[in-house]
């Protein structure tokens, strides 16, 4: 019996996890072809921060080496960006002319870093922080230059700043908000985090709005100017101000896109049942996820349907956040800010750098924000995700999971 053809566009974590799940449950169903824009096998993108910090090497974060593709009969076109898909002829074409036919198509095109459209954004030394090439550029800059400015005080920006500081650079973090990581932390936890990072030698400019990047005679960035007229020296500027789903190919294919490619509960695009989408490029029930756990859950459902089992359903995901900076522990999940109709249980010990806030609605935990002591984070996340009644645990909830 002739095998069906499965083509995957994108070679990142969400897509390859889908293939791994598919190979477990239907190993001989498809001839599989993968196109990846980067010249690398699948690697752990979330571990780029330890690579930048010098704690791991690029080889150590590879998830699926070259021989994994070969051993599983997968044709990998690495370093070949797909530029067009003919949905009528069911063919995929890369920019070098390489083509592949498909019976089923899996889009896992991920996302692109957002670059602020400011004067000087095209200068040498102004980079994003998204892939191996960005990380290598930052490591090389740290060998030669002294001053770095990171624009964005969110998760990725702080990881970049920490890594560059460990590489020996003087680092200033520019953030438009009142405190760091305001999407994941409240003001108290944000202040504790800032204090800890300042002790490591990082500098912060909060409520600051970048106006332009200034260049030298060689066309390299040399300073950042703010809207209030202040300037700080910068031989390297890292923009870590968010990501945008990479949907250019999907739009060219005339698939229905809003913020991302719109999919149903089976991860099929609502436009074409032969085409699936997973990961940061997919929008499910109005949400596009940027964290690993939901993307892996999507991959499992997509694999179930690609295997023609037809029983998997993706219902959406609860998400949690952790910072990958050695020696700093923080965790947040759910509605950690609270508000009307909720109750907060707070424990704060500034001297030891520990802060915990649990948010309840009735007898259910709906949010958690932990700094300095995150040992119970997974348990809180389990309570939150499952919607369990914690009324009987209310008095001891702050002290973690009770022993049996």
For each residue, the residues with C-beta under 8 A, 3 or more apart:
1:
2:
3: 28 29 30 31
4: 29 30 31 103 104
5: 30 31 33 100 101 102 103 104
6: 22 30 31 32 33 102 103 104 105 106 306
7: 32 33 34 35 92 100 101 102 104 105 106
8: 11 15 18 19 32 33 34 35 105 106 107 108
9: 35 82 85 92 105 106 107 108 109 249
10: 14 15 35 36 37 107 108 109 110 279 281
11: 8 15 16 34 35 36 37 38 40 41 42 76 78 108
12: 15 16 36 42 45 108 110 279
13: 16 17 42 44 45 46 63 279 292 295 296
14: 10 17 18 108 110 278 279 280 295 296 298 299
15: 8 10 11 12 18 19 34 106 108 278 279 299
16: 11 12 13 19 20 34 42 63 64 108
17: 13 14 20 21 295 296 299 300
18: 8 14 15 21 22 106 108 278 298 299 300 302 303 306
19: 8 15 16 22 23 32 34 72 74 303
20: 16 17 23 24 299
21: 17 18 24 25 299 300 302 303 304
22: 6 18 19 25 26 29 30 303 306 307
23: 19 20 26 27 72
24: 20 21 27 303
25: 21 22 303 304 307 309
26: 22 23 29 30 306 307 308 309
27: 23 24
28: 3
29: 3 4 22 26 306 307 308
30: 3 4 5 6 22 26 103 104 306
31: 3 4 5 6 73 75
32: 6 7 8 19 72 73 74 75
33: 5 6 7 8 74 75 76 77 92 100 102
34: 7 8 11 15 16 19 69 74 75 76 77
35: 7 8 9 10 11 77 80 81 82 92 94 98 100
36: 10 11 12 39 40 42 76 77 78 79 80
37: 10 11 79 80 81 82
38: 11 78 79 131 132 133
39: 36 78 79
40: 11 36 43 62 78 132
41: 11 62 63 64 65 66 68 69 76 78
42: 11 12 13 16 36 62 63 64
43: 40 47 58 61 62 63 132
44: 13 47 61 62 63
45: 12 13 48 130 131
46: 13 49 292 324
47: 43 44 50 51 56 60 61 324
48: 45 51 52 61 129 131 132 134 135
49: 46 52 53 156 159 160 162 163 324 325
50: 47 53 55 56 61 324 326
51: 47 48 54 55 56 57 58 60 61 135
52: 48 49 135 138 139 159 160 163 164 167
53: 49 50 162 163 166 167 326
54: 51 163 166 167
55: 50 51 326
56: 47 50 51 60 61
57: 51 60 61
58: 43 51 61 62 132 135
59: 62
60: 47 51 56 57
61: 43 44 47 48 50 51 56 57 58
62: 40 41 42 43 44 58 59 65
63: 13 16 41 42 43 44
64: 16 41 42 68 69
65: 41 62 68
66: 41 69 70 76
67: 70 71
68: 41 64 65 71 72 74
69: 34 41 64 66 72 74 75 76
70: 66 67 73 74
71: 67 68
72: 19 23 32 68 69
73: 31 32 70
74: 19 32 33 34 68 69 70
75: 31 32 33 34 69 100
76: 11 33 34 36 41 66 69
77: 33 34 35 36 80 94 98 100
78: 11 36 38 39 40 41
79: 36 37 38 39
80: 35 36 37 77 94 95 96 98
81: 35 37 94 95
82: 9 35 37 85 92 93 94 95 249
83: 93 94 95 249
84: 92 93 249 252
85: 9 82 91 92 93 105 249 252 253
86: 89 90 91 93
87: 90 253 254 272 275
88:
89: 86 101
90: 86 87 101 102 103 105 274
91: 85 86 99 100 101 102
92: 7 9 33 35 82 84 85 99 100 101 102 105
93: 82 83 84 85 86 97 98 99
94: 35 77 80 81 82 83 97 98 99
95: 80 81 82 83
96: 80
97: 93 94
98: 35 77 80 93 94
99: 91 92 93 94
100: 5 7 33 35 75 77 91 92
101: 5 7 89 90 91 92
102: 5 6 7 33 90 91 92 105 274
103: 4 5 6 30 90 274
104: 4 5 6 7 30 274 275 276 306
105: 6 7 8 9 85 90 92 102 274 275 276
106: 6 7 8 9 15 18 275 276 277 278 302 306
107: 8 9 10 249 250 261 269 275 276 277 278 281 282
108: 8 9 10 11 12 14 15 16 18 277 278 279 281
109: 9 10 246 247 249 250 279 281
110: 10 12 14 245 246 279 280 281
111: 243 244 245 246 280 281 290
112: 130 243 244 246
113: 128 129 130 134 239 240 242 243 244
114: 239 241 242 243 244
115: 121 128 239
116: 121 151 210 239 241
117: 121
118: 121 210 211 212 213
119: 211 212 213
120: 123 126 212 213 214 215 221
121: 115 116 117 118 126 213 239
122: 126
123: 120 126 213 215 219 220 221
124: 215 218 219 220 221
125: 141 145 220 221 234 235 236 237
126: 120 121 122 123 213 221 237 239
127: 134 137 138 236 237 238 239
128: 113 115 134 238 239 240
129: 48 113 134 135 138 156 157 160 238 239 240
130: 45 112 113 134 243
131: 38 45 48 134 135
132: 38 40 43 48 58 135 136
133: 38 136 137
134: 48 113 127 128 129 130 131 137 138
135: 48 51 52 58 129 131 132 138 139
136: 132 133 139 140
137: 127 133 134 140 141
138: 52 127 129 134 135 141 142 160 163 164 167 236 238
139: 52 135 136 142 143 167
140: 136 137 143 144
141: 125 137 138 144 145 148 235 236
142: 138 139 145 148 164 167 168 169 236
143: 139 140 167
144: 140 141 235
145: 125 141 142 148 169 235 236
146: 169 170 235
147: 169 170 172 232 233 234 235 236
148: 141 142 145 161 164 169 170 171 172 234 235 236 237 238
149: 171 172 173 174 224 232 234 236 237 238
150: 157 158 160 161 164 171 172 173 174 237 238 240
151: 116 157 174 210 224 237 238 239 240 241
152: 156 157 173 174 175 239 240 241 242
153: 157 158 173 174 175 177 180 181 204 206
154: 157 158 175 180 181 183 184 240 241 242
155: 158 159 181 184 321 323
156: 49 129 152 159 160 240
157: 129 150 151 152 153 154 160 161 173 175 238 240 241
158: 150 153 154 155 161 162 173 180 181 193 197 323 325
159: 49 52 155 156 162 163 323 324 325
160: 49 52 129 138 150 156 157 163 164 238 240
161: 148 150 157 158 164 165 171 173 197 202 238
162: 49 53 158 159 165 166 197 200 202 325
163: 49 52 53 54 138 159 160 166 167
164: 52 138 142 148 150 160 161 167 169 171 236 238
165: 161 162 168 169 171 200 201 202
166: 53 54 162 163
167: 52 53 54 138 139 142 143 163 164
168: 142 165
169: 142 145 146 147 148 164 165 236
170: 146 147 148 201 203
171: 148 149 150 161 164 165 201 202 203
172: 147 148 149 150 202 203 204 205 232 234
173: 149 150 152 153 157 158 161 180 197 202 203 204 205
174: 149 150 151 152 153 205 208 210 224 226
175: 152 153 154 157 180 204 205 206 207 208
176: 207 208 209
177: 153 180 182 206 207
178: 182 187 206 207
179: 182 185 187 190 191 194 206
180: 153 154 158 173 175 177 185 190 193 194 197 204 206
181: 153 154 155 158 184 185 190 193 321 323 330
182: 177 178 179 185 190
183: 154
184: 154 155 181 321 330 332 336
185: 179 180 181 182 189 190 193 330 332 336 369 371
186: 189 190 336 337 357 369
187: 178 179 190 191
188: 191 192 348 355 357 371
189: 185 186 192 193 330 332 355 357 369 370 371
190: 179 180 181 182 185 186 187 193 194
191: 179 187 188 194 195
192: 188 189 195 196 350 353 355 371 372
193: 158 180 181 185 189 190 196 197 323 328 330 371
194: 179 180 190 191 197 198 204
195: 191 192 198 199
196: 192 193 199 200 328 353
197: 158 161 162 173 180 193 194 200 202 204 325 328
198: 194 195 201 202 203 204
199: 195 196
200: 162 165 196 197
201: 165 170 171 198
202: 161 162 165 171 172 173 197 198
203: 170 171 172 173 198
204: 153 172 173 175 180 194 197 198
205: 172 173 174 175 208 226 230 232
206: 153 175 177 178 179 180
207: 175 176 177 178
208: 174 175 176 205 226 228 230
209: 176 226 227 228
210: 116 118 151 174 213 224 225 226 227
211: 118 119 225 226 227
212: 118 119 120 224 225
213: 118 119 120 121 123 126 210 221 223 224 225 234 237
214: 120 221 222 223 224 225 231
215: 120 123 124 219 220 221 222
216: 219 220 221 222
217:
218: 124
219: 123 124 215 216
220: 123 124 125 215 216 235
221: 120 123 124 125 126 213 214 215 216 224 234 235 236 237
222: 214 215 216 233 234 235
223: 213 214 231 232 233 234
224: 149 151 174 210 212 213 214 221 231 232 234 237
225: 210 211 212 213 214 229 230 231
226: 174 205 208 209 210 211 229 230 231
227: 209 210 211
228: 208 209
229: 225 226
230: 205 208 225 226
231: 214 223 224 225 226
232: 147 149 172 205 223 224
233: 147 222 223
234: 125 147 148 149 172 213 221 222 223 224 237
235: 125 141 144 145 146 147 148 220 221 222
236: 125 127 138 141 142 145 147 148 149 164 169 221
237: 125 126 127 148 149 150 151 213 221 224 234
238: 127 128 129 138 148 149 150 151 157 160 161 164
239: 113 114 115 116 121 126 127 128 129 151 152
240: 113 128 129 150 151 152 154 156 157 160
241: 114 116 151 152 154 157
242: 113 114 152 154
243: 111 112 113 114 130 280 290
244: 111 112 113 114
245: 110 111 259 260 261 280 281 282 283 288
246: 109 110 111 112 249 280 281
247: 109 250 251 257 260 261 281
248: 251 252
249: 9 82 83 84 85 107 109 246 252 253
250: 107 109 247 253 255 257 261 269 277 281
251: 247 248 254 255 257
252: 84 85 248 249
253: 85 87 249 250 275
254: 87 251 271
255: 250 251 261 262 269 271 272 275
256: 261 262 269 270 271
257: 247 250 251 260 261 262 283
258: 262 283 286
259: 245 283 288
260: 245 247 257 277 280 281 282 283 288
261: 107 245 247 250 255 256 257 269 277 281 282 283
262: 255 256 257 258 269 270 271 283
263: 266 267 268 269 270 276 277 282 283 284
264: 267 268 270 284
265: 284 301 313 314 315
266: 263 301 302 305 310 312 313 314
267: 263 264 276 277 278 282 284 298 301 302 305 314
268: 263 264 272 273 275 276 305
269: 107 250 255 256 261 262 263 272 273 275 276 277
270: 256 262 263 264
271: 254 255 256 262 275
272: 87 255 268 269 275
273: 268 269
274: 90 102 103 104 105
275: 87 104 105 106 107 253 255 268 269 271 272
276: 104 105 106 107 263 267 268 269 302 305 306
277: 106 107 108 250 260 261 263 267 269 281 282
278: 14 15 18 106 107 108 267 281 282 295 298 299 302
279: 10 12 13 14 15 108 109 110 282 295 298 299
280: 14 110 111 243 245 246 260 288 289 290 295
281: 10 107 108 109 110 111 245 246 247 250 260 261 277 278 288
282: 107 245 260 261 263 267 277 278 279 288 298
283: 245 257 258 259 260 261 262 263 286 287 288
284: 263 264 265 267 287 288 289 298 314 316
285: 316
286: 258 283
287: 283 284 316
288: 245 259 260 280 281 282 283 284
289: 280 284 294 295 298 317 319
290: 111 243 280
291: 294 295 319 320 321
292: 13 46 295 296
293: 296 297 317 319 320
294: 289 291 297 298 316 317 319
295: 13 14 17 278 279 280 289 291 292 298 299
296: 13 14 17 292 293 299 300
297: 293 294 300 301 314 317
298: 14 18 267 278 279 282 284 289 294 295 301 302 314
299: 14 15 17 18 20 21 278 279 295 296 302 303
300: 17 18 21 296 297 303 304 312
301: 265 266 267 297 298 304 305 312 313 314
302: 18 21 106 266 267 276 278 298 299 305 306 312
303: 18 19 21 22 24 25 299 300 306 307 312
304: 21 25 300 301 307 309 310 311 312
305: 266 267 268 276 301 302 308 309 310 312
306: 6 18 22 26 29 30 104 106 276 302 303
307: 22 25 26 29 303 304
308: 26 29 305
309: 25 26 304 305 312
310: 266 304 305
311: 304
312: 266 300 301 302 303 304 305 309
313: 265 266 301
314: 265 266 267 284 297 298 301
315: 265
316: 284 285 287 294
317: 289 293 294 297
318: 333 334 381 384 385
319: 289 291 293 294 333
320: 291 293 331 332 333 377 381
321: 155 181 184 291 330 331 332 333
322: 330 331 374 377
323: 155 158 159 181 193 328 329 330
324: 46 47 49 50 159
325: 49 158 159 162 197 328
326: 50 53 55
327:
328: 193 196 197 323 325
329: 323 370 371 372 373 374
330: 181 184 185 189 193 321 322 323 370 371 372 374
331: 320 321 322 368 369 370 374 377 380
332: 184 185 189 320 321 336 367 368 369 370
333: 318 319 320 321 336 367 368 377 380 381 384
334: 318 359 365 366 367 368 384
335: 338 339 342 359 361 366 367
336: 184 185 186 332 333 357 359 367 368 369
337: 186 359 367
338: 335 342 343 344 357 359 367
339: 335 342
340:
341: 361
342: 335 338 339 359 360 361 366 367
343: 338 359 360 361
344: 338 357 358 359 360
345: 357 358 360 397 398
346: 355 356 357 358
347: 354 355 356 357 398
348: 188 354 355 356
349: 352 353 354 355 372
350: 192 353 355
351:
352: 349 372
353: 192 196 349 350 371 372
354: 347 348 349 371 372 373
355: 188 189 192 346 347 348 349 350 369 370 371 372
356: 346 347 348 368 369 370 371 373 398
357: 186 188 189 336 338 344 345 346 347 367 368 369 370
358: 344 345 346 365 367 368 380 397 398
359: 334 335 336 337 338 342 343 344 365 366 367 368
360: 342 343 344 345 363 364 365 366 390 394
361: 335 341 342 343 364 366
362:
363: 360 389 390 391 394
364: 360 361 387 388 389 390
365: 334 358 359 360 368 380 383 384 388 390 397
366: 334 335 342 359 360 361 384
367: 332 333 334 335 336 337 338 342 357 358 359 384
368: 331 332 333 334 336 356 357 358 359 365 377 380 381 384
369: 185 186 189 331 332 336 355 356 357
370: 189 329 330 331 332 355 356 357 373 374 376 377 380
371: 185 188 189 192 193 329 330 353 354 355 356 374
372: 192 329 330 349 352 353 354 355
373: 329 354 356 370 376
374: 322 329 330 331 370 371 377
375: 400
376: 370 373 379 380 400 401
377: 320 322 331 333 368 370 374 380 381
378: 381 382
379: 376 382 383 400 401
380: 331 333 358 365 368 370 376 377 383 384
381: 318 320 333 368 377 378 384 385
382: 378 379 385 386 388
383: 365 379 380 386 388 390
384: 318 333 334 365 366 367 368 380 381 387
385: 318 381 382
386: 382 383
387: 364 384
388: 364 365 382 383
389: 363 364 392
390: 360 363 364 365 383 393 394 397
391: 363 394
392: 389
393: 390 396 397 402
394: 360 363 390 391 397
395:
396: 393 399 402
397: 345 358 365 390 393 394
398: 345 347 356 358
399: 396
400: 375 376 379
401: 376 379
402: 393 396
403:
404:
